[in-house]
Amino acid sequence: MSPFRHGFRKGLLACALIVSSFGVLFAFVLLGEAIVGKGPAGSLVLGGVGLVLLFLFAFVFAFSAIYWKSSKPD
């Protein structure tokens, strides 16, 4: 594998880790808003979106971290 492609993949994985970290934080904020929110319908929607985002970004974070550790340095 060329050094350019290896560096590009590492950079892409680093971006995925950073974005998924912020996504998990955003999902927790949505879940917190759903808990302290006043309307039950709004709380259900925010809670549902928060849970979906939490699972999605946690999966992306775990996949990126595992792939980062398993990639071989050139």
Secondary structure, DSSP 8 states (H G I E B T S, - for coil): --HHHHHHHHHHHHHHHHHHHHHHHHHHHHHHHHHH-S-HHHHHHHHHHHHHHHHHHHHHHHHHHHHHHHS---
